[in-house]
Amino acid sequence: MSNLIQPGETLRVLVFGAHPDDCDVSMGGTVLRYVQAGARVQFVSLTNGNKGHQSILPVALAKRRQDEAEAAAAIFGVEKYTILSHEDCELTADLATRRQVTTLIRAFAPHLVFSPRLCDYHPDHRATAQLIQDASYIVNVPHWCQNAPIRGVTPVIYFVRDSFRYPRELRPDVLVPIDEQLDILLTALCCHESQFFEWLPHDKGIREVPDADHPEERKAFIRKYWLDVRKQYDRNRFFSCLQERFGEAAKAIGHVDAFELSEYGNQPTEEDMEFLFPFPVYRRETWKTTGQRS
């Protein structure tokens, strides 16, 4: 029996990232599938991303990144892109920010929350993961954050993909093919100009960057350096899973988003899974974790 689905409800999905563009690049293809399926989706960036540039000063960069995020949100079709005022490179999993995260979750009452894992190179990413983990249970504790009413929905939490192997590699509980969403995804990512065409090429030493007069070249540039390297890598390392689900058709799949179920959120039933992923996906046969609260 599902404890998640209420008759007639629209699926609500809340995606957390540390910086403007994190939600977009980590699972933008899947978000497009959710929007196309009629789900309500919101993005949250826990910092304003004001340090990630080689020349633009923080105040101006924060404003620019806000504008870029809003432009991308319009293309994705997400209903809101919340950017908190925490400084880039300074996010901590403190009590005040835990309250903010709790309040955001309660306000939207998502059925699904997506978060980075705790193993990550960037301290802001790790802090984001810790904050989601810390809020996962107390989001329904009555006397915690009393100014934010409890909405009665305990979300299922999934980790977005990463390629880290310590302390262990990502477990592919859900794989979502996104080839049909690639062009729109790339168009949305192009909105984050300060990152994909300025800061990240500078950081990686990439010298040849297409200018704004060549939008198709820009999409190809992002695909080469930031999309294929992630989404094709996940397709290849989890190809046996795709074959299990899609058979011979798996050979035509080129890009996937990969997710791991967290033990800290609601543990979905088989019925829930049909509601949470209303499009063809691979689901690990033993997709439900064995951890139990006691």
Beta strands, then each sheet from edge to edge (+ up, - down):
strand 1: 12-17
strand 2: 40-47
strand 3: 80-86
strand 4: 112-115
strand 5: 156-160
strand 6: 174-177
strand 7: 256-261
strand 8: 282-283
sheet 1: 3+ 2+ 1+ 4+ 5+ 7- 6+ 8-
end
